[in-house]
Amino acid sequence: MDKESITEAGLSTSLLEEKSEILGDSGGSHGGDGGSDESGSSSATSVVVLSTFVAVCGSYVFGSAVGYSSPAESGITNDLGLSVAQYSLFGSILTIGAMLGAIMSGKIADYIGRRGTMGVAEIFCIIGWLGIGFSKVDWWLDVGRLLVGYGMGLISYVVPIYIAEITPKNLRGGFTTVHQLMICCGVSMTYLIGAFLNWRILALIGTIPCLIQLLGLFFIPESPRWLAKIGKAKECEAALQRLRGANSDISDEAEEIRDYTETLQRLSEGSIFELFQWKYAHSLIVGVGLMVLQQFGGVNGVAFYASAIFISAGFSGSVGMIAMVVVQVPMTLLGVLLMDKSGRRPLLLVSAAGTCLGCFLTALSFFLQDLQQWKDVTPFLALVGVLVYTGSFSLGMGGIPWVIMSEVFPINMKGSAGSLVTLVSWLGSWIISYAFNFLMNWSSAGTFFIFSTICGLTVLFVAKLVPETKGRTLEEIQASMNPFSAR
C-alpha cells in the first residue's frame, strides 16, 4: 500500500467523529473524540503536539516502506541476482503483511492499548528493516519485507485512532491530516534519499524513525478513551489532565468520555453479511467500486516501481523520482485544503481525469518508443505522464475514496464496511504490485493504456454513481442513497 491505501486511516477517524455526532447531544462536545469543553481545553498543548509527533513517526515509517522498493530495485536485482518474479514477490509481499496487520490491528489496539500497539508495530518494522539490510538471499528479503508490512498494517490503524482520541475536537481534523502528510513525506524522502544511497544503507536508515517512535512512546500518555474503555477511570483523568494542561478543568470532558464509552459499548454493530442487503446496494457499489478503481488504476505499480518505469522510458530513474517528490507533497497538501471547499465529487472527477491523462501520456511515450519515433521526446513525455498521474492521484483519488466510504454507510455498518473495503483495497494493491513487472515485460504501452482506460472508467463511475457528501449529515446522505430502504 501507499499513501492512498494509507488513507484507510481516515476511516477510523471518521468513524469516531460520526459516532460522536450521533451519540452526543446537539450542542455539547463529544468527549470521546478527545473533544474539549469551552473552558480552555481546545488549544494544542505541548503534550498534544509531542504525542502527535511521536505517533506520526509511525506514519513516516509507513511511507518509507512503500517508497523503498522503487529506488532499491536495480541495486537489489543486480547484487542478489533476482529475477522479475522474485523481485515482484519482494515488492508485493509488503501488502500481504499489511493485510495481516490491518486485520489484527483493532483487537491488538484494544487489548494492549494504543501506545503498546505502536511499540509492537515498530519492533516488527525494525526487525524487518534489519532483515532486508543484511540479507544475502532472496527469501530473507521477503521475510524482512513481510515483517515491515505487518508493522505497517498495525500503524495504518492505530496512529490516526490515537491522534483522534487525544486531540481537542476543534483541532482534530488538522492534526489527523498530519498522518497522511507524513506518509507522503516518507514515500517522497525515501525516493529522494534512495536516488543517492545503496539499498542496504537505505534499509538501515528506515530503522531511524522506528527508533525515534519507540523512544518517544515512553514520554507520551496513553489514550484517555482506551483507558476509560478498560475501566481505568483515574488513569484516564490523569492522561487527560496531562494532555489538556495542568490548569485546565477536565471534569466535563472526562465525564463525557465515560458516558460516551458506555453508550458505544451498547451500540450494536451490523455483521459484514448484512452489507449485502438491497438497501445498502448503492453504498456498497460506491464504497467497494471506488476502492477497486483506485487500486486497478495502477497506483501501486507506479509507487513501487517508479524508478524502473523511468529507466524503461529512457529517462534517469533518480531524476524522475526527485521530480515525483517535488510534485507529491504540494499536491497532497492542496487536496487536503480543497476537500471541504470544492466538494468530494469535483475533486474526484478532476483527479481521475488527471490520472487518465497521465497514464495515456506514459503509454503514448512507450508506444512511440516501440515505433522508434520521436526518440528525443519520448523520455520526457514519460516523465510528464508519470508526474501528471502522481500529482492528480495525490490531489483526490488517494484520500477521497476513504472519506466517502466512511460517509456513505450507516453508523452501525461502518466497522463491517471498513473491514470489507480494507480487504478489497489491500487485495487490489497486492495484485497490481505483483503483476506490474510482468505486465511491463508483456507491453509497457499496453500496461499504461489499460490503466488509462480504468482511470477513464473512474470518471464515468464518479459522475454517475458517487454522491456529493460535503456539508451533509449522515442521515441526509443515507436518505439520498437509499430512498426506498426501510426507515
C-alpha positions in Angstrom: 0.0 0.0 0.0 0.9 3.6 -0.2 -0.4 7.0 0.7 -3.7 6.1 -0.9 -4.3 2.9 0.9 -2.8 4.6 3.8 -5.8 6.8 4.0 -7.8 3.9 5.3 -6.8 5.6 8.5 -9.3 8.3 7.6 -12.0 5.7 8.0 -11.0 5.2 11.6 -11.1 8.9 12.3 -14.4 9.5 10.5 -15.9 6.6 12.4 -15.0 8.3 15.7 -16.4 11.7 14.5 -19.7 10.4 13.2 -20.4 8.2 16.2 -19.9 11.3 18.3 -22.2 13.3 16.1 -25.0 10.7 16.5 -24.5 9.8 20.2 -23.6 13.2 21.6 -26.1 15.9 22.3 -26.6 18.5 19.7 -24.9 21.3 21.5 -22.3 19.7 23.5 -18.8 18.5 22.8 -18.2 14.8 22.2 -15.8 13.8 24.8 -14.6 10.5 23.5 -13.1 12.2 20.5 -10.5 13.9 22.5 -13.0 16.7 22.5 -12.9 19.7 24.7 -15.2 21.8 26.8 -15.4 25.5 26.2 -13.2 26.4 29.2 -9.9 26.3 27.5 -9.0 22.8 26.7 -9.4 23.5 23.0 -5.8 24.6 22.5 -3.0 22.4 21.5 -0.7 21.9 24.4 2.9 20.9 24.1 2.0 17.3 25.2 -0.6 17.0 22.4 2.0 18.3 19.9 4.7 15.9 21.2 2.3 13.0 21.3 1.2 13.7 17.7 4.8 14.0 16.5 5.7 10.6 18.1 2.6 9.0 16.6 3.3 10.2 13.1 6.8 8.9 13.2 5.0 5.7 12.5 3.2 7.3 9.5 6.7 8.2 8.1 7.7 4.6 8.6 4.6 3.6 6.6 5.6 5.9 3.7 9.2 4.8 3.7 8.2 1.2 3.4 6.0 1.9 0.4 8.7 4.0 -1.3 11.6 1.6 -0.7 11.1 -0.8 -3.5 11.4 1.7 -6.3 14.9 3.2 -5.7 16.2 -0.2 -4.4 15.1 -2.3 -7.4 18.2 -2.0 -9.6 20.6 -2.5 -6.6 18.9 -5.5 -5.2 18.4 -7.3 -8.5 22.0 -6.7 -9.5 23.6 -7.6 -6.2 21.4 -10.7 -5.4 20.6 -11.7 -9.0 16.8 -11.6 -8.6 14.5 -12.4 -11.4 11.4 -10.4 -12.3 9.2 -12.9 -10.4 11.5 -12.8 -7.3 11.6 -9.0 -7.2 7.8 -8.8 -7.8 7.3 -11.1 -4.9 9.6 -8.9 -2.7 7.8 -5.7 -3.7 4.2 -7.0 -3.3 4.7 -9.1 -0.2 4.6 -5.9 1.8 0.9 -5.7 1.1 0.3 -9.3 2.4 2.0 -8.4 5.7 0.0 -5.1 5.8 -3.2 -7.0 5.2 -2.5 -9.4 8.1 -1.5 -6.4 10.4 -4.6 -4.4 9.4 -6.9 -7.4 10.2 -5.4 -7.9 13.6 -4.8 -4.2 14.5 -8.2 -3.5 16.1 -8.0 -6.4 18.5 -4.4 -5.7 19.4 -5.0 -2.0 20.0 -8.0 -2.8 22.2 -6.0 -5.4 24.2 -2.7 -3.7 24.8 -3.5 -0.1 24.2 -2.6 2.5 21.5 0.9 3.1 22.7 1.6 -0.6 23.1 0.4 -1.3 19.6 2.6 1.4 18.1 5.6 -0.1 20.0 4.8 -3.7 18.7 4.5 -2.3 15.2 7.9 -0.6 15.3 9.6 -3.8 16.7 8.3 -5.7 13.7 9.4 -2.9 11.4 12.9 -2.7 12.9 13.4 -6.5 12.6 12.1 -6.3 9.1 14.4 -3.5 8.0 17.4 -5.2 9.5 16.5 -8.4 7.7 16.4 -6.6 4.4 19.5 -4.6 5.1 21.7 -7.7 6.0 20.0 -10.2 3.7 22.2 -12.4 1.4 19.4 -14.4 -0.2 16.0 -13.6 -1.6 13.9 -15.4 0.9 15.3 -13.4 3.8 14.5 -10.2 1.8 10.9 -11.4 1.6 10.7 -12.3 5.3 12.0 -8.8 6.2 9.6 -7.1 3.8 6.7 -9.2 5.2 7.5 -8.1 8.8 7.7 -4.4 7.8 4.4 -4.8 6.1 2.8 -6.3 9.2 4.0 -3.4 11.3 2.7 -1.1 8.6 -0.7 -2.7 8.8 -0.8 -2.0 12.6 0.4 1.5 12.1 -2.3 2.3 9.5 -5.0 1.7 12.1 -3.6 2.8 15.4 -1.9 6.1 14.5 -5.0 8.0 13.3 -7.0 6.4 16.1 -4.6 7.6 18.7 -4.4 11.1 17.3 -8.2 11.4 17.1 -8.5 10.3 20.7 -6.0 12.7 22.2 -6.7 16.0 20.3 -9.4 18.5 21.1 -12.3 18.2 18.7 -11.8 21.6 17.1 -8.2 20.7 16.2 -8.7 17.0 15.3 -9.1 17.5 11.6 -5.8 19.4 11.2 -3.9 17.0 13.4 -5.2 13.8 11.8 -4.2 15.1 8.3 -0.6 15.1 9.5 -0.8 11.3 9.4 -1.5 11.4 5.7 1.0 14.1 5.1 3.8 12.2 6.9 3.1 9.1 4.8 3.5 11.2 1.7 6.7 12.6 3.2 8.0 9.1 4.0 7.4 8.0 0.4 9.0 11.1 -1.1 12.0 11.2 1.2 12.8 7.6 0.5 12.6 8.3 -3.2 15.0 11.2 -2.7 17.5 9.5 -0.4 17.3 6.3 -2.4 18.5 8.1 -5.5 21.9 8.6 -3.9 22.4 5.7 -1.4 22.9 1.9 -1.6 19.8 -0.2 -0.9 21.3 -1.7 2.2 22.0 1.7 3.7 18.6 2.8 2.7 17.0 -0.1 4.6 19.1 0.7 7.7 18.0 4.3 7.5 14.5 3.0 7.6 15.0 1.9 11.3 15.7 5.5 12.4 12.1 6.8 12.6 11.1 3.4 14.2 13.7 4.0 17.0 12.5 7.6 17.4 8.9 6.5 17.9 9.9 3.6 20.2 11.9 6.1 22.4 9.1 8.7 22.2 6.5 6.3 23.4 8.0 6.5 26.9 7.2 10.2 27.1 3.6 10.4 25.9 0.4 9.5 27.6 -1.9 6.6 26.7 -5.2 7.4 25.0 -7.8 8.6 27.7 -10.5 6.9 25.6 -8.8 3.5 25.8 -8.1 3.9 29.5 -11.8 4.7 30.1 -12.8 1.7 27.9 -10.9 -0.8 30.1 -12.3 0.8 33.3 -9.2 2.8 34.4 -11.0 6.0 35.4 -8.2 7.5 37.4 -5.6 6.8 34.8 -8.0 8.3 32.2 -8.3 11.5 34.1 -4.6 11.7 34.7 -3.8 11.2 31.0 -6.5 13.8 30.0 -5.1 16.3 32.5 -1.7 15.9 31.1 -2.9 16.4 27.6 -5.1 19.4 28.3 -2.6 21.1 30.7 -2.2 21.2 34.5 -4.6 24.2 34.9 -7.4 23.0 32.7 -10.7 21.9 34.0 -11.2 18.4 32.5 -14.1 17.2 34.7 -16.8 17.7 32.0 -14.7 16.1 29.3 -13.8 13.2 31.5 -17.4 12.6 32.3 -18.4 12.8 28.7 -15.7 10.2 27.8 -17.1 7.8 30.3 -20.7 8.3 29.2 -19.7 8.1 25.6 -17.8 4.9 26.0 -20.7 3.3 27.9 -23.0 4.2 25.1 -20.7 2.8 22.4 -20.5 -0.5 24.2 -24.3 -0.8 23.9 -24.2 0.1 20.2 -24.9 -3.0 18.1 -22.6 -3.4 15.1 -24.0 -5.0 11.9 -22.3 -8.0 10.5 -20.5 -8.0 7.2 -23.2 -10.2 5.7 -25.8 -7.6 6.4 -24.0 -5.3 4.0 -25.3 -7.3 1.1 -28.9 -6.3 1.6 -30.6 -4.4 -1.2 -30.9 -1.2 0.9 -27.1 -1.0 1.1 -26.6 -1.8 -2.6 -25.8 1.8 -3.6 -23.5 2.4 -0.7 -21.7 -0.9 -1.3 -21.2 -0.2 -5.0 -19.8 3.2 -4.3 -17.6 2.2 -1.4 -16.1 -1.0 -3.0 -16.2 0.4 -6.5 -14.0 3.3 -5.7 -11.5 1.1 -4.0 -11.3 -1.3 -6.9 -10.9 1.6 -9.4 -8.4 3.3 -7.1 -6.1 0.2 -7.0 -6.6 -1.1 -10.5 -5.8 2.4 -11.9 -2.2 1.3 -11.4 -1.1 3.4 -8.4 0.9 0.7 -6.7 2.7 -0.1 -9.9 3.8 3.5 -10.2 4.6 3.9 -6.5 6.5 0.6 -6.1 8.5 0.7 -9.4 8.7 4.3 -10.4 12.5 4.1 -11.0 12.1 1.1 -13.3 9.4 3.0 -15.3 11.7 6.0 -15.9 14.6 3.7 -16.8 12.4 1.8 -19.3 11.4 5.0 -20.8 15.0 6.1 -21.3 15.0 8.7 -18.5 17.1 8.9 -15.4 15.4 6.9 -12.6 16.9 9.1 -9.8 16.0 12.4 -11.5 12.5 11.1 -12.2 12.0 10.1 -8.5 13.2 13.5 -7.3 10.7 15.1 -9.7 8.0 13.0 -8.2 8.9 14.2 -4.7 8.5 17.8 -5.9 5.0 17.0 -7.1 3.6 14.7 -4.5 3.8 16.7 -1.3 2.4 20.0 -2.6 -0.5 18.2 -4.4 -1.3 16.2 -1.3 -1.5 19.4 0.7 -3.6 21.0 -2.0 -6.0 18.1 -1.9 -6.4 18.4 1.9 -7.1 22.1 1.6 -9.7 21.7 -1.2 -11.6 18.7 0.0 -14.0 20.6 2.2 -14.2 23.6 -0.1 -14.6 22.3 -3.6 -16.5 19.2 -2.6 -15.7 15.5 -3.0 -17.1 14.8 -6.4 -15.5 17.7 -8.3 -12.1 16.9 -6.8 -12.5 13.2 -7.6 -13.5 14.0 -11.2 -10.5 16.3 -11.8 -8.2 13.8 -10.1 -9.5 10.7 -12.0 -9.3 12.7 -15.3 -5.8 13.7 -14.5 -4.7 10.1 -13.8 -6.3 9.0 -17.0 -4.3 11.7 -18.9 -1.1 10.8 -17.1 -1.4 7.1 -18.0 -2.3 7.9 -21.6 0.8 10.2 -22.0 3.0 7.5 -20.4 1.5 4.8 -22.7 2.0 7.1 -25.7 5.6 7.5 -24.8 6.2 3.8 -24.7 4.2 3.3 -27.9 6.2 5.9 -29.8 9.4 4.3 -28.4 8.3 0.9 -29.8 7.8 2.5 -33.2 11.2 4.2 -33.0 9.6 7.6 -33.4 10.4 10.9 -31.6 13.2 9.3 -29.7 14.4 12.5 -28.2 10.9 13.4 -26.9 9.6 10.1 -25.5 11.6 10.0 -22.3 10.3 13.5 -21.3 6.8 12.5 -22.4 7.0 9.6 -20.0 8.2 11.9 -17.2 5.4 14.3 -17.8 2.9 11.4 -17.8 4.1 9.9 -14.5 4.2 13.4 -12.9 0.7 14.2 -14.1 -0.5 10.8 -12.8 1.2 11.2 -9.4 0.1 14.8 -8.9 -3.5 14.0 -9.9 -3.7 10.9 -7.7 -2.4 12.8 -4.7 -5.0 15.5 -5.3 -8.0 13.3 -4.8 -8.1 9.7 -5.7 -5.6 8.8 -2.9 -7.7 10.0 0.0 -11.2 10.9 -1.0 -12.5 7.3 -1.7 -11.7 6.5 2.0 -13.5 9.7 3.1 -16.6 8.9 1.0 -16.5 5.3 2.2 -16.8 6.5 5.8 -19.7 8.7 4.9 -22.0 6.5 2.7 -22.5 3.7 5.2 -24.8 3.9 8.3 -23.1 4.2 11.6 -23.9 0.6 12.6 -22.3 -0.8 9.4 -19.1 1.3 9.3 -17.0 -1.3 11.1 -18.1 -4.2 8.8 -17.9 -1.9 5.7 -14.4 -0.8 6.8 -13.2 -4.4 7.1 -14.6 -5.3 3.7 -13.2 -2.2 1.9 -9.8 -2.5 3.5 -9.6 -6.1 2.4 -10.5 -5.2 -1.1 -8.0 -2.4 -1.1 -5.1 -4.5 0.2 -6.0 -7.3 -2.2 -6.1 -5.0 -5.2 -2.8 -3.5 -4.0 -1.2 -6.9 -3.9 -2.5 -7.9 -7.4 -1.2 -4.8 -9.1 2.2 -4.6 -7.2 2.8 -8.3 -8.1 1.6 -8.3 -11.7 3.1 -4.9 -12.7 6.5 -6.1 -13.7 5.0 -9.0 -15.7 2.7 -6.6 -17.5 5.6 -4.2 -18.3 7.5 -7.2 -19.8 4.4 -8.0 -21.9 3.9 -4.5 -23.1 4.8 -1.2 -21.4 2.5 0.8 -23.7 -0.3 -1.8 -23.3 0.0 -1.7 -19.5 -0.5 2.0 -19.3 -3.2 2.1 -21.9 -5.1 -0.4 -19.6 -4.5 1.8 -16.6 -5.7 4.8 -18.6 -8.9 3.1 -19.6 -9.6 2.1 -16.0 -9.0 5.7 -14.9 -11.3 6.9 -17.6 -14.0 4.5 -16.3 -13.4 6.0 -12.9 -14.5 9.4 -14.2 -17.8 7.9 -15.5 -18.3 5.9 -12.3 -17.9 9.1 -10.2 -20.1 11.2 -12.5 -22.9 8.6 -12.5 -22.9 6.9 -9.1 -20.9 8.8 -6.5 -22.9 11.4 -4.4 -21.6 14.7 -3.1 -21.3 14.3 0.7 -19.8 17.7 1.6 -21.8 19.6 4.2 -24.5 16.9 4.6 -25.4 14.9 7.6 -25.2 11.2 7.7 -29.0 11.0 7.7 -29.2 13.1 4.6 -26.6 11.1 2.7 -28.5 7.8 3.6 -31.8 9.2 2.5 -30.5 10.2 -0.9 -28.6 7.0 -1.5 -31.3 4.6 -0.1 -34.6 6.3 -0.7 -36.6 3.0 -0.7 -35.0 1.4 2.3 -36.9 0.8 5.4 -36.7 3.7 7.9 
